[in-house]
Amino acid sequence: MTKVELIEKMAKDADISKAAADKALNSFMDGIKKALKKGNKVTLVGFGTFSVGKRAARTGRNPQTGAVLKIKASKAPKFKAGKGFKDAIK
């Protein structure tokens, strides 16, 4: 499902315009991004938890040349599905 298809489904299910559904979805995604940027978790009971994971600095290899590379530490978004969500897709 693409973002456009999700917006169409939200508009139909909630009986609102596609523009309103697009605005709601964008607001939802922006809220999650801002919370994670601040270092907070976002928990939606029955759906799952969004959080930020930390990756340590490490060394890697260029697969073409075999040269050793230094990979910087970084942060990455994580999602852990909740029980209700897991059970719904079994």
C-alpha positions, 0 to 999 in steps of 0.5 A: 500500500502506498501513501496515496492509497492509505490516504484514500482509505483513511478518507473513505473510512472516516468519511472525510476529504482526501485533503483532510486525510492527507493533512492528518497523516502528515501531522501523525508522521511529523509528530512521530519524527519530532518526538523521536528527534527529542529522544522520546518514544512513541507508544500506540497501545495495540499497535506498537512503539517507535523509538531511536536506536543507537549504532556504535562506530565500527569498521567495515570493508569496501566489498570491491577493493577490500579497503578498511573503512571507518563507519561513524556512530549513528542513530536509526529509527526502530519500530516494535510491533505490539501484541494486538498488531502481531495478532491481527496479521497472523 
